Amino acid sequence: MATLQNIIDQAWEDRANLSPSAAPAEVREAVASVLAG
């Protein structure tokens, strides 16, 4: 499994193709996990 940092870094690189409704579950879960602390 990729680390949270790797998942978020990759999503950042692909940010032009992402939106809140179109983000993969893995990205949403990684961001939620980081925000939750």
DAGI-V991389 format. One record per backbone hydrogen bond with DSSP energy under -1.0 kcal/mol. CO is the residue of the C=O (numbers start at 1). NH is the residue of the N-H. If there is no record, write none. Layout:
CO NH
CO NH
This chain:
3 7
4 8
5 9
6 10
7 11
8 12
9 13
10 14
12 15
14 17
15 18
19 22
19 23
24 28
25 29
26 30
27 31
28 32
29 33
30 34
31 35
32 36
